[in-house]
Amino acid sequence: VQLALDDAVKYEMASDTLVRESIAALQKSSML
């Protein structure tokens, strides 16, 4: 159970990072 929980947390963190990166990319492209 702990391992599955760790995987879920890693997935959450990874998706958060992807969202932030895509938002940052959108902001950069809108500044151009």
PEUR-V574998 format. One record per helix or strand of 3 or more residues. SS is the DSSP state (alpha for helix, beta for strand). FROM is the first residue (numbers start at 1). LEN is the number of residues. If there is no record, write none. Layout:
ss=SS from=FROM len=LEN
ss=SS from=FROM len=LEN
//
This chain:
ss=alpha from=2 len=30
//
